[in-house]
């Protein structure tokens, strides 16, 4: 089974999709075959890799409903070693349908346990900005959830909902789930973000990743042109920061695989 990372926050605009695609591309740079999974009905990840959601006959919706396998739904991207399970308009009705299915929480995890996915080292999931059944499915399937968070009031205010969801999933479907927070879209030009960062580091000292992702227009540009940031701006500041994040995660994963999951 690939090591599964969900990128999750109930607030939109905190760089969830950017982080999924950048991590996937950076893992590939390190020669780790990677599958990115678009569970967001907005399908931003699907668009960001150059695909058209409306043209996707099958999508992650089929996997969540148990009608298709991840491998059959997956598509190759323009970056060798990086594949995607796309989203399409069918994702808009998945939440209601899942509530009617017994044990829906485990369908994605069962799909990721398939032997046909054994050649993937990582799977990175783009969760929707909502704490519903789709997100429960993603967290149930995950080893690690990364919470991208801006140093702003509304972003931090929304954290409690995510923490409640993580506690629920740990108690019901996935006791091994671990979370870490990632500061994104950090602006050094003013004092507000710096003050909030200090507060976050004090409050979440054991759970916050050391890497900080700053504001970088190249990250947004890369999505518009349908290319990962490592291809669009290989020497850019944002690219270097995501490479640093990748190294931090790789070291963390290596350490965790030798220790019992208690964090």
Helices and strands as residue ranges (DSSP letters): E 3-7, H 16-29, E 34-38, H 44-48, G 53-55, H 60-64, H 70-73, E 75-76, E 82-85, G 89-93, H 94-99, G 104-106, H 107-112, G 115-117, E 122-126, H 133-141, E 144-149, H 153-157, H 159-172, E 178-186, H 192-203, E 208-214, H 217-224, H 229-232, H 237-256
